[in-house]
Amino acid sequence: MRRIAQAPNLAIATLWVHALREGGVDASVQREYLGAAMGQLPPDQCLPEVWIEDDGQFDLAERLLDELRNRPQRRWQCQCGELVEGGFEQCWRCGAMMPPHRAST
């Protein structure tokens, strides 16, 4: 086993593990319950970590995680006039879905 990353919180760590698994990398979250010890232990020792099972997949795991962390952000103009930025596929103002041809990076 080998540590690939330390996540800022359990939700992000879980998201990363699922993405790695979808990419064919056997990964798991470690230290998932140490957040309760924060204050008793140094904060950086309480953050969840993402570990991979096979060291031979380290390069693939690094690439997949880098792609996940650096996804291009979309920007589109909704029919109601609202400018929607980020990874949102639905307008926060009116609830309309993003038209496929209007997405840009």
C-alpha positions as CSV (number, residue, x, y, z in Angstrom):
1,M,0.0,0.0,0.0
2,R,1.1,3.5,-0.7
3,R,-0.3,6.9,0.2
4,I,-1.3,9.0,-2.8
5,A,-2.8,12.1,-1.2
6,Q,-4.0,13.8,2.0
7,A,-7.5,15.3,1.5
8,P,-8.9,18.4,3.2
9,N,-11.9,16.5,4.5
10,L,-13.6,13.1,4.4
11,A,-16.1,14.1,1.6
12,I,-13.2,15.0,-0.8
13,A,-11.2,11.9,0.2
14,T,-14.2,9.7,-0.6
15,L,-14.8,11.5,-3.9
16,W,-11.1,10.9,-4.9
17,V,-11.3,7.2,-4.0
18,H,-14.4,6.7,-6.1
19,A,-12.8,8.5,-9.0
20,L,-9.6,6.3,-8.7
21,R,-11.7,3.2,-8.5
22,E,-13.6,4.2,-11.7
23,G,-10.2,4.6,-13.3
24,G,-9.2,1.1,-12.4
25,V,-7.1,1.9,-9.3
26,D,-7.8,0.0,-6.1
27,A,-7.9,2.8,-3.5
28,S,-9.1,3.3,0.0
29,V,-9.6,6.1,2.6
30,Q,-7.4,5.9,5.7
31,R,-7.7,8.0,8.8
32,E,-11.4,8.6,8.1
33,Y,-12.3,8.8,11.8
34,L,-9.4,10.8,13.1
35,G,-11.2,14.1,12.6
36,A,-12.7,13.6,16.0
37,A,-9.2,13.8,17.6
38,M,-8.5,17.2,16.1
39,G,-7.4,19.4,19.0
40,Q,-5.8,16.5,20.7
41,L,-3.5,15.7,17.8
42,P,-1.9,18.1,15.3
43,P,-4.5,19.0,12.6
44,D,-2.3,17.7,9.7
45,Q,-2.2,14.3,11.4
46,C,-6.1,14.1,11.5
47,L,-6.8,14.6,7.9
48,P,-8.1,11.7,5.8
49,E,-5.7,10.1,3.4
50,V,-6.1,8.3,0.1
51,W,-4.1,5.1,-0.3
52,I,-3.6,2.8,-3.3
53,E,-3.2,-1.0,-2.9
54,D,-0.7,-1.6,-5.8
55,D,2.5,0.5,-5.9
56,G,2.6,-0.3,-9.7
57,Q,-0.4,1.9,-10.2
58,F,1.0,4.9,-8.5
59,D,1.7,6.9,-11.8
60,L,-1.8,6.1,-13.1
61,A,-3.3,7.1,-9.7
62,E,-1.3,10.4,-9.7
63,R,-2.5,11.2,-13.2
64,L,-6.1,10.5,-12.5
65,L,-6.1,12.5,-9.3
66,D,-4.4,15.4,-11.0
67,E,-7.0,15.3,-13.7
68,L,-9.8,15.3,-11.1
69,R,-8.2,18.2,-9.1
70,N,-7.7,20.3,-12.3
71,R,-10.9,19.9,-14.3
72,P,-11.7,22.7,-16.6
73,Q,-14.4,25.0,-15.3
74,R,-17.4,25.7,-17.4
75,R,-19.0,29.0,-18.0
76,W,-22.4,29.5,-19.7
77,Q,-25.2,32.0,-20.1
78,C,-28.6,30.7,-19.0
79,Q,-31.8,31.6,-20.9
80,C,-32.8,33.7,-17.9
81,G,-29.6,35.8,-18.3
82,E,-27.7,34.5,-15.4
83,L,-24.0,33.7,-16.0
84,V,-23.2,30.3,-14.5
85,E,-19.6,29.4,-13.7
86,G,-17.9,26.4,-12.3
87,G,-19.0,22.8,-12.6
88,F,-22.7,23.6,-12.4
89,E,-25.0,22.1,-15.0
90,Q,-28.1,23.8,-13.6
91,C,-28.8,27.5,-13.2
92,W,-29.0,28.5,-9.5
93,R,-31.4,31.3,-10.4
94,C,-34.1,29.6,-12.4
95,G,-33.3,25.9,-12.3
96,A,-32.8,25.5,-16.1
97,M,-30.3,22.8,-17.2
98,M,-27.2,23.8,-19.2
99,P,-27.7,23.3,-22.9
100,P,-25.0,20.9,-24.2
101,H,-23.9,23.3,-27.0
102,R,-23.4,26.3,-24.7
103,A,-20.7,24.8,-22.5
104,S,-17.3,26.4,-22.9
105,T,-14.0,26.2,-20.9
